[in-house]
Amino acid sequence: MTDLTPPTRRSLADRWFLSHPATVGETYFQHMRFAASFCFWLTVAAGAALIHAVVPALCETTASRILRRLVARMDARH
């Protein structure tokens, strides 16, 4: 017995905006919020690393501490 159902065609919006969030059990806006928060903290960590590069006595562990927290958040999601 063969399956003669035609392959489902997903819309461009579904492929670009909905498929990936669904794979992690989130809506588009939930995923956007998580990703934007992640981006914010990566930017803060990058700033701290830049400050540390210029003045080594400042922000000695800030970037690595932020990155450890982000990894823990990511691991907790999956």
mmCIF file of the N, C-alpha and C atoms, coordinates in Angstrom:
data_MODEL
# 
_entry.id   MODEL 
# 
loop_
_atom_site.group_PDB 
_atom_site.id 
_atom_site.type_symbol 
_atom_site.label_atom_id 
_atom_site.label_alt_id 
_atom_site.label_comp_id 
_atom_site.label_asym_id 
_atom_site.label_entity_id 
_atom_site.label_seq_id 
_atom_site.pdbx_PDB_ins_code 
_atom_site.Cartn_x 
_atom_site.Cartn_y 
_atom_site.Cartn_z 
_atom_site.occupancy 
_atom_site.B_iso_or_equiv 
_atom_site.pdbx_formal_charge 
_atom_site.auth_seq_id 
_atom_site.auth_comp_id 
_atom_site.auth_asym_id 
_atom_site.auth_atom_id 
_atom_site.pdbx_PDB_model_num 
ATOM 1   N N  . MET A 1 1  ? 0.846  -1.170 0.000  1.00 0.00 ? 1  MET A N  1 
ATOM 2   C CA . MET A 1 1  ? 0.000  0.000  0.000  1.00 0.00 ? 1  MET A CA 1 
ATOM 3   C C  . MET A 1 1  ? 0.895  1.238  0.000  1.00 0.00 ? 1  MET A C  1 
ATOM 4   N N  . THR A 1 2  ? 0.605  2.152  -0.876 1.00 0.00 ? 2  THR A N  1 
ATOM 5   C CA . THR A 1 2  ? 1.422  3.359  -0.953 1.00 0.00 ? 2  THR A CA 1 
ATOM 6   C C  . THR A 1 2  ? 0.629  4.554  -0.464 1.00 0.00 ? 2  THR A C  1 
ATOM 7   N N  . ASP A 1 3  ? 1.353  5.507  0.002  1.00 0.00 ? 3  ASP A N  1 
ATOM 8   C CA . ASP A 1 3  ? 0.727  6.737  0.455  1.00 0.00 ? 3  ASP A CA 1 
ATOM 9   C C  . ASP A 1 3  ? 0.666  7.699  -0.728 1.00 0.00 ? 3  ASP A C  1 
ATOM 10  N N  . LEU A 1 4  ? -0.522 7.979  -1.199 1.00 0.00 ? 4  LEU A N  1 
ATOM 11  C CA . LEU A 1 4  ? -0.676 8.841  -2.355 1.00 0.00 ? 4  LEU A CA 1 
ATOM 12  C C  . LEU A 1 4  ? -1.029 10.277 -1.991 1.00 0.00 ? 4  LEU A C  1 
ATOM 13  N N  . THR A 1 5  ? -0.941 10.603 -0.717 1.00 0.00 ? 5  THR A N  1 
ATOM 14  C CA . THR A 1 5  ? -1.249 11.978 -0.333 1.00 0.00 ? 5  THR A CA 1 
ATOM 15  C C  . THR A 1 5  ? -0.149 12.893 -0.845 1.00 0.00 ? 5  THR A C  1 
ATOM 16  N N  . PRO A 1 6  ? -0.548 14.020 -1.387 1.00 0.00 ? 6  PRO A N  1 
ATOM 17  C CA . PRO A 1 6  ? 0.474  14.926 -1.913 1.00 0.00 ? 6  PRO A CA 1 
ATOM 18  C C  . PRO A 1 6  ? 1.307  15.517 -0.778 1.00 0.00 ? 6  PRO A C  1 
ATOM 19  N N  . PRO A 1 7  ? 2.566  15.816 -1.038 1.00 0.00 ? 7  PRO A N  1 
ATOM 20  C CA . PRO A 1 7  ? 3.391  16.406 0.009  1.00 0.00 ? 7  PRO A CA 1 
ATOM 21  C C  . PRO A 1 7  ? 2.817  17.761 0.419  1.00 0.00 ? 7  PRO A C  1 
ATOM 22  N N  . THR A 1 8  ? 2.868  18.012 1.694  1.00 0.00 ? 8  THR A N  1 
ATOM 23  C CA . THR A 1 8  ? 2.339  19.287 2.168  1.00 0.00 ? 8  THR A CA 1 
ATOM 24  C C  . THR A 1 8  ? 3.305  20.396 1.811  1.00 0.00 ? 8  THR A C  1 
ATOM 25  N N  . ARG A 1 9  ? 2.776  21.470 1.341  1.00 0.00 ? 9  ARG A N  1 
ATOM 26  C CA . ARG A 1 9  ? 3.600  22.629 0.990  1.00 0.00 ? 9  ARG A CA 1 
ATOM 27  C C  . ARG A 1 9  ? 3.449  23.646 2.106  1.00 0.00 ? 9  ARG A C  1 
ATOM 28  N N  . ARG A 1 10 ? 4.561  24.000 2.667  1.00 0.00 ? 10 ARG A N  1 
ATOM 29  C CA . ARG A 1 10 ? 4.525  24.984 3.742  1.00 0.00 ? 10 ARG A CA 1 
ATOM 30  C C  . ARG A 1 10 ? 4.739  26.362 3.156  1.00 0.00 ? 10 ARG A C  1 
ATOM 31  N N  . SER A 1 11 ? 4.048  27.309 3.720  1.00 0.00 ? 11 SER A N  1 
ATOM 32  C CA . SER A 1 11 ? 4.179  28.679 3.231  1.00 0.00 ? 11 SER A CA 1 
ATOM 33  C C  . SER A 1 11 ? 5.536  29.239 3.621  1.00 0.00 ? 11 SER A C  1 
ATOM 34  N N  . LEU A 1 12 ? 5.907  30.294 2.944  1.00 0.00 ? 12 LEU A N  1 
ATOM 35  C CA . LEU A 1 12 ? 7.161  30.969 3.239  1.00 0.00 ? 12 LEU A CA 1 
ATOM 36  C C  . LEU A 1 12 ? 7.171  31.474 4.680  1.00 0.00 ? 12 LEU A C  1 
ATOM 37  N N  . ALA A 1 13 ? 6.054  32.019 5.130  1.00 0.00 ? 13 ALA A N  1 
ATOM 38  C CA . ALA A 1 13 ? 5.957  32.514 6.512  1.00 0.00 ? 13 ALA A CA 1 
ATOM 39  C C  . ALA A 1 13 ? 6.165  31.375 7.505  1.00 0.00 ? 13 ALA A C  1 
ATOM 40  N N  . ASP A 1 14 ? 5.592  30.225 7.210  1.00 0.00 ? 14 ASP A N  1 
ATOM 41  C CA . ASP A 1 14 ? 5.757  29.073 8.097  1.00 0.00 ? 14 ASP A CA 1 
ATOM 42  C C  . ASP A 1 14 ? 7.212  28.637 8.151  1.00 0.00 ? 14 ASP A C  1 
ATOM 43  N N  . ARG A 1 15 ? 7.848  28.549 6.996  1.00 0.00 ? 15 ARG A N  1 
ATOM 44  C CA . ARG A 1 15 ? 9.254  28.103 6.960  1.00 0.00 ? 15 ARG A CA 1 
ATOM 45  C C  . ARG A 1 15 ? 10.172 29.095 7.643  1.00 0.00 ? 15 ARG A C  1 
ATOM 46  N N  . TRP A 1 16 ? 9.965  30.375 7.437  1.00 0.00 ? 16 TRP A N  1 
ATOM 47  C CA . TRP A 1 16 ? 10.894 31.378 7.959  1.00 0.00 ? 16 TRP A CA 1 
ATOM 48  C C  . TRP A 1 16 ? 10.621 31.773 9.403  1.00 0.00 ? 16 TRP A C  1 
ATOM 49  N N  . PHE A 1 17 ? 9.354  31.750 9.815  1.00 0.00 ? 17 PHE A N  1 
ATOM 50  C CA . PHE A 1 17 ? 9.015  32.315 11.115 1.00 0.00 ? 17 PHE A CA 1 
ATOM 51  C C  . PHE A 1 17 ? 8.427  31.340 12.128 1.00 0.00 ? 17 PHE A C  1 
ATOM 52  N N  . LEU A 1 18 ? 7.864  30.240 11.694 1.00 0.00 ? 18 LEU A N  1 
ATOM 53  C CA . LEU A 1 18 ? 7.138  29.383 12.621 1.00 0.00 ? 18 LEU A CA 1 
ATOM 54  C C  . LEU A 1 18 ? 7.752  28.011 12.841 1.00 0.00 ? 18 LEU A C  1 
ATOM 55  N N  . SER A 1 19 ? 8.428  27.475 11.853 1.00 0.00 ? 19 SER A N  1 
ATOM 56  C CA . SER A 1 19 ? 8.938  26.106 11.959 1.00 0.00 ? 19 SER A CA 1 
ATOM 57  C C  . SER A 1 19 ? 9.930  25.931 13.099 1.00 0.00 ? 19 SER A C  1 
ATOM 58  N N  . HIS A 1 20 ? 10.956 26.751 13.139 1.00 0.00 ? 20 HIS A N  1 
ATOM 59  C CA . HIS A 1 20 ? 11.973 26.586 14.172 1.00 0.00 ? 20 HIS A CA 1 
ATOM 60  C C  . HIS A 1 20 ? 11.429 26.813 15.583 1.00 0.00 ? 20 HIS A C  1 
ATOM 61  N N  . PRO A 1 21 ? 10.689 27.887 15.851 1.00 0.00 ? 21 PRO A N  1 
ATOM 62  C CA . PRO A 1 21 ? 10.149 28.028 17.207 1.00 0.00 ? 21 PRO A CA 1 
ATOM 63  C C  . PRO A 1 21 ? 9.314  26.821 17.630 1.00 0.00 ? 21 PRO A C  1 
ATOM 64  N N  . ALA A 1 22 ? 8.588  26.239 16.687 1.00 0.00 ? 22 ALA A N  1 
ATOM 65  C CA . ALA A 1 22 ? 7.773  25.065 17.006 1.00 0.00 ? 22 ALA A CA 1 
ATOM 66  C C  . ALA A 1 22 ? 8.639  23.880 17.420 1.00 0.00 ? 22 ALA A C  1 
ATOM 67  N N  . THR A 1 23 ? 9.844  23.767 16.861 1.00 0.00 ? 23 THR A N  1 
ATOM 68  C CA . THR A 1 23 ? 10.707 22.630 17.208 1.00 0.00 ? 23 THR A CA 1 
ATOM 69  C C  . THR A 1 23 ? 11.196 22.705 18.647 1.00 0.00 ? 23 THR A C  1 
ATOM 70  N N  . VAL A 1 24 ? 11.181 23.885 19.242 1.00 0.00 ? 24 VAL A N  1 
ATOM 71  C CA . VAL A 1 24 ? 11.586 24.020 20.642 1.00 0.00 ? 24 VAL A CA 1 
ATOM 72  C C  . VAL A 1 24 ? 10.379 24.296 21.540 1.00 0.00 ? 24 VAL A C  1 
ATOM 73  N N  . GLY A 1 25 ? 9.179  24.078 20.995 1.00 0.00 ? 25 GLY A N  1 
ATOM 74  C CA . GLY A 1 25 ? 7.959  24.184 21.786 1.00 0.00 ? 25 GLY A CA 1 
ATOM 75  C C  . GLY A 1 25 ? 7.578  25.609 22.154 1.00 0.00 ? 25 GLY A C  1 
ATOM 76  N N  . GLU A 1 26 ? 7.860  26.556 21.275 1.00 0.00 ? 26 GLU A N  1 
ATOM 77  C CA . GLU A 1 26 ? 7.542  27.948 21.557 1.00 0.00 ? 26 GLU A CA 1 
ATOM 78  C C  . GLU A 1 26 ? 6.751  28.555 20.409 1.00 0.00 ? 26 GLU A C  1 
ATOM 79  N N  . THR A 1 27 ? 6.040  29.621 20.737 1.00 0.00 ? 27 THR A N  1 
ATOM 80  C CA . THR A 1 27 ? 5.408  30.405 19.689 1.00 0.00 ? 27 THR A CA 1 
ATOM 81  C C  . THR A 1 27 ? 6.466  31.330 19.106 1.00 0.00 ? 27 THR A C  1 
ATOM 82  N N  . TYR A 1 28 ? 6.104  32.006 18.029 1.00 0.00 ? 28 TYR A N  1 
ATOM 83  C CA . TYR A 1 28 ? 7.033  32.953 17.409 1.00 0.00 ? 28 TYR A CA 1 
ATOM 84  C C  . TYR A 1 28 ? 7.464  34.022 18.412 1.00 0.00 ? 28 TYR A C  1 
ATOM 85  N N  . PHE A 1 29 ? 6.506  34.593 19.146 1.00 0.00 ? 29 PHE A N  1 
ATOM 86  C CA . PHE A 1 29 ? 6.837  35.680 20.062 1.00 0.00 ? 29 PHE A CA 1 
ATOM 87  C C  . PHE A 1 29 ? 7.595  35.202 21.295 1.00 0.00 ? 29 PHE A C  1 
ATOM 88  N N  . GLN A 1 30 ? 7.309  34.013 21.781 1.00 0.00 ? 30 GLN A N  1 
ATOM 89  C CA . GLN A 1 30 ? 8.099  33.457 22.883 1.00 0.00 ? 30 GLN A CA 1 
ATOM 90  C C  . GLN A 1 30 ? 9.547  33.269 22.448 1.00 0.00 ? 30 GLN A C  1 
ATOM 91  N N  . HIS A 1 31 ? 9.719  32.756 21.244 1.00 0.00 ? 31 HIS A N  1 
ATOM 92  C CA . HIS A 1 31 ? 11.068 32.530 20.735 1.00 0.00 ? 31 HIS A CA 1 
ATOM 93  C C  . HIS A 1 31 ? 11.789 33.856 20.498 1.00 0.00 ? 31 HIS A C  1 
ATOM 94  N N  . MET A 1 32 ? 11.051 34.849 19.991 1.00 0.00 ? 32 MET A N  1 
ATOM 95  C CA . MET A 1 32 ? 11.645 36.165 19.770 1.00 0.00 ? 32 MET A CA 1 
ATOM 96  C C  . MET A 1 32 ? 12.129 36.756 21.094 1.00 0.00 ? 32 MET A C  1 
ATOM 97  N N  . ARG A 1 33 ? 11.321 36.618 22.122 1.00 0.00 ? 33 ARG A N  1 
ATOM 98  C CA . ARG A 1 33 ? 11.695 37.165 23.432 1.00 0.00 ? 33 ARG A CA 1 
ATOM 99  C C  . ARG A 1 33 ? 12.952 36.480 23.961 1.00 0.00 ? 33 ARG A C  1 
ATOM 100 N N  . PHE A 1 34 ? 13.004 35.155 23.868 1.00 0.00 ? 34 PHE A N  1 
ATOM 101 C CA . PHE A 1 34 ? 14.178 34.435 24.349 1.00 0.00 ? 34 PHE A CA 1 
ATOM 102 C C  . PHE A 1 34 ? 15.419 34.839 23.563 1.00 0.00 ? 34 PHE A C  1 
ATOM 103 N N  . ALA A 1 35 ? 15.306 34.885 22.239 1.00 0.00 ? 35 ALA A N  1 
ATOM 104 C CA . ALA A 1 35 ? 16.458 35.224 21.395 1.00 0.00 ? 35 ALA A CA 1 
ATOM 105 C C  . ALA A 1 35 ? 16.913 36.661 21.626 1.00 0.00 ? 35 ALA A C  1 
ATOM 106 N N  . ALA A 1 36 ? 15.968 37.589 21.791 1.00 0.00 ? 36 ALA A N  1 
ATOM 107 C CA . ALA A 1 36 ? 16.330 38.984 22.042 1.00 0.00 ? 36 ALA A CA 1 
ATOM 108 C C  . ALA A 1 36 ? 17.022 39.131 23.397 1.00 0.00 ? 36 ALA A C  1 
ATOM 109 N N  . SER A 1 37 ? 16.541 38.406 24.391 1.00 0.00 ? 37 SER A N  1 
ATOM 110 C CA . SER A 1 37 ? 17.182 38.429 25.705 1.00 0.00 ? 37 SER A CA 1 
ATOM 111 C C  . SER A 1 37 ? 18.599 37.866 25.621 1.00 0.00 ? 37 SER A C  1 
ATOM 112 N N  . PHE A 1 38 ? 18.741 36.790 24.885 1.00 0.00 ? 38 PHE A N  1 
ATOM 113 C CA . PHE A 1 38 ? 20.047 36.171 24.685 1.00 0.00 ? 38 PHE A CA 1 
ATOM 114 C C  . PHE A 1 38 ? 20.997 37.160 24.002 1.00 0.00 ? 38 PHE A C  1 
ATOM 115 N N  . CYS A 1 39 ? 20.489 37.847 22.979 1.00 0.00 ? 39 CYS A N  1 
ATOM 116 C CA . CYS A 1 39 ? 21.274 38.839 22.257 1.00 0.00 ? 39 CYS A CA 1 
ATOM 117 C C  . CYS A 1 39 ? 21.706 39.974 23.184 1.00 0.00 ? 39 CYS A C  1 
ATOM 118 N N  . PHE A 1 40 ? 20.787 40.438 24.017 1.00 0.00 ? 40 PHE A N  1 
ATOM 119 C CA . PHE A 1 40 ? 21.112 41.515 24.955 1.00 0.00 ? 40 PHE A CA 1 
ATOM 120 C C  . PHE A 1 40 ? 22.275 41.108 25.855 1.00 0.00 ? 40 PHE A C  1 
ATOM 121 N N  . TRP A 1 41 ? 22.190 39.911 26.450 1.00 0.00 ? 41 TRP A N  1 
ATOM 122 C CA . TRP A 1 41 ? 23.240 39.492 27.385 1.00 0.00 ? 41 TRP A CA 1 
ATOM 123 C C  . TRP A 1 41 ? 24.555 39.192 26.679 1.00 0.00 ? 41 TRP A C  1 
ATOM 124 N N  . LEU A 1 42 ? 24.496 38.720 25.439 1.00 0.00 ? 42 LEU A N  1 
ATOM 125 C CA . LEU A 1 42 ? 25.733 38.550 24.674 1.00 0.00 ? 42 LEU A CA 1 
ATOM 126 C C  . LEU A 1 42 ? 26.392 39.900 24.404 1.00 0.00 ? 42 LEU A C  1 
ATOM 127 N N  . THR A 1 43 ? 25.585 40.918 24.140 1.00 0.00 ? 43 THR A N  1 
ATOM 128 C CA . THR A 1 43 ? 26.107 42.262 23.918 1.00 0.00 ? 43 THR A CA 1 
ATOM 129 C C  . THR A 1 43 ? 26.734 42.821 25.192 1.00 0.00 ? 43 THR A C  1 
ATOM 130 N N  . VAL A 1 44 ? 26.089 42.597 26.320 1.00 0.00 ? 44 VAL A N  1 
ATOM 131 C CA . VAL A 1 44 ? 26.647 43.034 27.606 1.00 0.00 ? 44 VAL A CA 1 
ATOM 132 C C  . VAL A 1 44 ? 27.977 42.320 27.860 1.00 0.00 ? 44 VAL A C  1 
ATOM 133 N N  . ALA A 1 45 ? 28.015 41.009 27.587 1.00 0.00 ? 45 ALA A N  1 
ATOM 134 C CA . ALA A 1 45 ? 29.255 40.246 27.787 1.00 0.00 ? 45 ALA A CA 1 
ATOM 135 C C  . ALA A 1 45 ? 30.357 40.761 26.862 1.00 0.00 ? 45 ALA A C  1 
ATOM 136 N N  . ALA A 1 46 ? 30.007 41.083 25.625 1.00 0.00 ? 46 ALA A N  1 
ATOM 137 C CA . ALA A 1 46 ? 30.998 41.612 24.686 1.00 0.00 ? 46 ALA A CA 1 
ATOM 138 C C  . ALA A 1 46 ? 31.527 42.960 25.171 1.00 0.00 ? 46 ALA A C  1 
ATOM 139 N N  . GLY A 1 47 ? 30.650 43.799 25.691 1.00 0.00 ? 47 GLY A N  1 
ATOM 140 C CA . GLY A 1 47 ? 31.081 45.081 26.237 1.00 0.00 ? 47 GLY A CA 1 
ATOM 141 C C  . GLY A 1 47 ? 32.013 44.908 27.413 1.00 0.00 ? 47 GLY A C  1 
ATOM 142 N N  . ALA A 1 48 ? 31.679 43.973 28.297 1.00 0.00 ? 48 ALA A N  1 
ATOM 143 C CA . ALA A 1 48 ? 32.534 43.708 29.442 1.00 0.00 ? 48 ALA A CA 1 
ATOM 144 C C  . ALA A 1 48 ? 33.900 43.186 28.993 1.00 0.00 ? 48 ALA A C  1 
ATOM 145 N N  . ALA A 1 49 ? 33.918 42.335 27.984 1.00 0.00 ? 49 ALA A N  1 
ATOM 146 C CA . ALA A 1 49 ? 35.183 41.810 27.465 1.00 0.00 ? 49 ALA A CA 1 
ATOM 147 C C  . ALA A 1 49 ? 36.017 42.929 26.846 1.00 0.00 ? 49 ALA A C  1 
ATOM 148 N N  . LEU A 1 50 ? 35.366 43.860 26.161 1.00 0.00 ? 50 LEU A N  1 
ATOM 149 C CA . LEU A 1 50 ? 36.084 44.985 25.570 1.00 0.00 ? 50 LEU A CA 1 
ATOM 150 C C  . LEU A 1 50 ? 36.672 45.884 26.655 1.00 0.00 ? 50 LEU A C  1 
ATOM 151 N N  . ILE A 1 51 ? 35.890 46.157 27.681 1.00 0.00 ? 51 ILE A N  1 
ATOM 152 C CA . ILE A 1 51 ? 36.396 46.951 28.806 1.00 0.00 ? 51 ILE A CA 1 
ATOM 153 C C  . ILE A 1 51 ? 37.589 46.247 29.434 1.00 0.00 ? 51 ILE A C  1 
ATOM 154 N N  . HIS A 1 52 ? 37.474 44.937 29.634 1.00 0.00 ? 52 HIS A N  1 
ATOM 155 C CA . HIS A 1 52 ? 38.562 44.155 30.227 1.00 0.00 ? 52 HIS A CA 1 
ATOM 156 C C  . HIS A 1 52 ? 39.809 44.173 29.334 1.00 0.00 ? 52 HIS A C  1 
ATOM 157 N N  . ALA A 1 53 ? 39.608 44.183 28.024 1.00 0.00 ? 53 ALA A N  1 
ATOM 158 C CA . ALA A 1 53 ? 40.750 44.216 27.100 1.00 0.00 ? 53 ALA A CA 1 
ATOM 159 C C  . ALA A 1 53 ? 41.529 45.514 27.239 1.00 0.00 ? 53 ALA A C  1 
ATOM 160 N N  . VAL A 1 54 ? 40.819 46.604 27.489 1.00 0.00 ? 54 VAL A N  1 
ATOM 161 C CA . VAL A 1 54 ? 41.468 47.905 27.606 1.00 0.00 ? 54 VAL A CA 1 
ATOM 162 C C  . VAL A 1 54 ? 42.053 48.109 29.000 1.00 0.00 ? 54 VAL A C  1 
ATOM 163 N N  . VAL A 1 55 ? 41.270 47.741 30.023 1.00 0.00 ? 55 VAL A N  1 
ATOM 164 C CA . VAL A 1 55 ? 41.713 47.889 31.420 1.00 0.00 ? 55 VAL A CA 1 
ATOM 165 C C  . VAL A 1 55 ? 41.557 46.528 32.091 1.00 0.00 ? 55 VAL A C  1 
ATOM 166 N N  . PRO A 1 56 ? 42.594 45.715 32.102 1.00 0.00 ? 56 PRO A N  1 
ATOM 167 C CA . PRO A 1 56 ? 42.492 44.344 32.604 1.00 0.00 ? 56 PRO A CA 1 
ATOM 168 C C  . PRO A 1 56 ? 41.987 44.205 34.042 1.00 0.00 ? 56 PRO A C  1 
ATOM 169 N N  . ALA A 1 57 ? 42.124 45.239 34.845 1.00 0.00 ? 57 ALA A N  1 
ATOM 170 C CA . ALA A 1 57 ? 41.657 45.141 36.230 1.00 0.00 ? 57 ALA A CA 1 
ATOM 171 C C  . ALA A 1 57 ? 40.136 45.254 36.338 1.00 0.00 ? 57 ALA A C  1 
ATOM 172 N N  . LEU A 1 58 ? 39.463 45.675 35.267 1.00 0.00 ? 58 LEU A N  1 
ATOM 173 C CA . LEU A 1 58 ? 38.007 45.821 35.286 1.00 0.00 ? 58 LEU A CA 1 
ATOM 174 C C  . LEU A 1 58 ? 37.334 44.627 34.615 1.00 0.00 ? 58 LEU A C  1 
ATOM 175 N N  . CYS A 1 59 ? 36.168 44.305 35.102 1.00 0.00 ? 59 CYS A N  1 
ATOM 176 C CA . CYS A 1 59 ? 35.321 43.248 34.502 1.00 0.00 ? 59 CYS A CA 1 
ATOM 177 C C  . CYS A 1 59 ? 36.092 41.941 34.312 1.00 0.00 ? 59 CYS A C  1 
ATOM 178 N N  . GLU A 1 60 ? 36.816 41.543 35.316 1.00 0.00 ? 60 GLU A N  1 
ATOM 179 C CA . GLU A 1 60 ? 37.678 40.354 35.187 1.00 0.00 ? 60 GLU A CA 1 
ATOM 180 C C  . GLU A 1 60 ? 36.910 39.063 34.912 1.00 0.00 ? 60 GLU A C  1 
ATOM 181 N N  . THR A 1 61 ? 35.742 38.926 35.506 1.00 0.00 ? 61 THR A N  1 
ATOM 182 C CA . THR A 1 61 ? 34.992 37.673 35.324 1.00 0.00 ? 61 THR A CA 1 
ATOM 183 C C  . THR A 1 61 ? 33.591 37.902 34.762 1.00 0.00 ? 61 THR A C  1 
ATOM 184 N N  . THR A 1 62 ? 33.267 39.128 34.430 1.00 0.00 ? 62 THR A N  1 
ATOM 185 C CA . THR A 1 62 ? 31.899 39.454 34.012 1.00 0.00 ? 62 THR A CA 1 
ATOM 186 C C  . THR A 1 62 ? 31.477 38.684 32.770 1.00 0.00 ? 62 THR A C  1 
ATOM 187 N N  . ALA A 1 63 ? 32.267 38.727 31.726 1.00 0.00 ? 63 ALA A N  1 
ATOM 188 C CA . ALA A 1 63 ? 31.891 38.067 30.473 1.00 0.00 ? 63 ALA A CA 1 
ATOM 189 C C  . ALA A 1 63 ? 31.753 36.556 30.654 1.00 0.00 ? 63 ALA A C  1 
ATOM 190 N N  . SER A 1 64 ? 32.695 35.944 31.321 1.00 0.00 ? 64 SER A N  1 
ATOM 191 C CA . SER A 1 64 ? 32.618 34.484 31.497 1.00 0.00 ? 64 SER A CA 1 
ATOM 192 C C  . SER A 1 64 ? 31.440 34.098 32.384 1.00 0.00 ? 64 SER A C  1 
ATOM 193 N N  . ARG A 1 65 ? 31.120 34.915 33.380 1.00 0.00 ? 65 ARG A N  1 
ATOM 194 C CA . ARG A 1 65 ? 29.975 34.636 34.251 1.00 0.00 ? 65 ARG A CA 1 
ATOM 195 C C  . ARG A 1 65 ? 28.670 34.726 33.454 1.00 0.00 ? 65 ARG A C  1 
ATOM 196 N N  . ILE A 1 66 ? 28.547 35.745 32.621 1.00 0.00 ? 66 ILE A N  1 
ATOM 197 C CA . ILE A 1 66 ? 27.348 35.892 31.786 1.00 0.00 ? 66 ILE A CA 1 
ATOM 198 C C  . ILE A 1 66 ? 27.234 34.709 30.823 1.00 0.00 ? 66 ILE A C  1 
ATOM 199 N N  . LEU A 1 67 ? 28.337 34.325 30.203 1.00 0.00 ? 67 LEU A N  1 
ATOM 200 C CA . LEU A 1 67 ? 28.298 33.209 29.250 1.00 0.00 ? 67 LEU A CA 1 
ATOM 201 C C  . LEU A 1 67 ? 27.919 31.901 29.932 1.00 0.00 ? 67 LEU A C  1 
ATOM 202 N N  . ARG A 1 68 ? 28.411 31.664 31.145 1.00 0.00 ? 68 ARG A N  1 
ATOM 203 C CA . ARG A 1 68 ? 28.020 30.448 31.877 1.00 0.00 ? 68 ARG A CA 1 
ATOM 204 C C  . ARG A 1 68 ? 26.516 30.437 32.139 1.00 0.00 ? 68 ARG A C  1 
ATOM 205 N N  . ARG A 1 69 ? 25.953 31.590 32.505 1.00 0.00 ? 69 ARG A N  1 
ATOM 206 C CA . ARG A 1 69 ? 24.511 31.664 32.740 1.00 0.00 ? 69 ARG A CA 1 
ATOM 207 C C  . ARG A 1 69 ? 23.728 31.415 31.458 1.00 0.00 ? 69 ARG A C  1 
ATOM 208 N N  . LEU A 1 70 ? 24.213 31.965 30.357 1.00 0.00 ? 70 LEU A N  1 
ATOM 209 C CA . LEU A 1 70 ? 23.517 31.756 29.077 1.00 0.00 ? 70 LEU A CA 1 
ATOM 210 C C  . LEU A 1 70 ? 23.549 30.281 28.663 1.00 0.00 ? 70 LEU A C  1 
ATOM 211 N N  . VAL A 1 71 ? 24.671 29.640 28.855 1.00 0.00 ? 71 VAL A N  1 
ATOM 212 C CA . VAL A 1 71 ? 24.773 28.211 28.529 1.00 0.00 ? 71 VAL A CA 1 
ATOM 213 C C  . VAL A 1 71 ? 23.816 27.412 29.398 1.00 0.00 ? 71 VAL A C  1 
ATOM 214 N N  . ALA A 1 72 ? 23.730 27.755 30.686 1.00 0.00 ? 72 ALA A N  1 
ATOM 215 C CA . ALA A 1 72 ? 22.812 27.050 31.580 1.00 0.00 ? 72 ALA A CA 1 
ATOM 216 C C  . ALA A 1 72 ? 21.364 27.265 31.145 1.00 0.00 ? 72 ALA A C  1 
ATOM 217 N N  . ARG A 1 73 ? 21.026 28.488 30.719 1.00 0.00 ? 73 ARG A N  1 
ATOM 218 C CA . ARG A 1 73 ? 19.662 28.757 30.217 1.00 0.00 ? 73 ARG A CA 1 
ATOM 219 C C  . ARG A 1 73 ? 19.375 27.939 28.971 1.00 0.00 ? 73 ARG A C  1 
ATOM 220 N N  . MET A 1 74 ? 20.337 27.873 28.070 1.00 0.00 ? 74 MET A N  1 
ATOM 221 C CA . MET A 1 74 ? 20.147 27.127 26.837 1.00 0.00 ? 74 MET A CA 1 
ATOM 222 C C  . MET A 1 74 ? 19.990 25.619 27.134 1.00 0.00 ? 74 MET A C  1 
ATOM 223 N N  . ASP A 1 75 ? 20.842 25.104 28.005 1.00 0.00 ? 75 ASP A N  1 
ATOM 224 C CA . ASP A 1 75 ? 20.768 23.690 28.342 1.00 0.00 ? 75 ASP A CA 1 
ATOM 225 C C  . ASP A 1 75 ? 19.442 23.332 29.032 1.00 0.00 ? 75 ASP A C  1 
ATOM 226 N N  . ALA A 1 76 ? 18.916 24.251 29.826 1.00 0.00 ? 76 ALA A N  1 
ATOM 227 C CA . ALA A 1 76 ? 17.668 23.994 30.540 1.00 0.00 ? 76 ALA A CA 1 
ATOM 228 C C  . ALA A 1 76 ? 16.463 23.947 29.600 1.00 0.00 ? 76 ALA A C  1 
ATOM 229 N N  . ARG A 1 77 ? 16.582 24.547 28.437 1.00 0.00 ? 77 ARG A N  1 
ATOM 230 C CA . ARG A 1 77 ? 15.478 24.572 27.477 1.00 0.00 ? 77 ARG A CA 1 
ATOM 231 C C  . ARG A 1 77 ? 15.313 23.255 26.751 1.00 0.00 ? 77 ARG A C  1 
ATOM 232 N N  . HIS A 1 78 ? 16.358 22.474 26.629 1.00 0.00 ? 78 HIS A N  1 
ATOM 233 C CA . HIS A 1 78 ? 16.281 21.283 25.781 1.00 0.00 ? 78 HIS A CA 1 
ATOM 234 C C  . HIS A 1 78 ? 16.337 20.053 26.602 1.00 0.00 ? 78 HIS A C  1 
# 
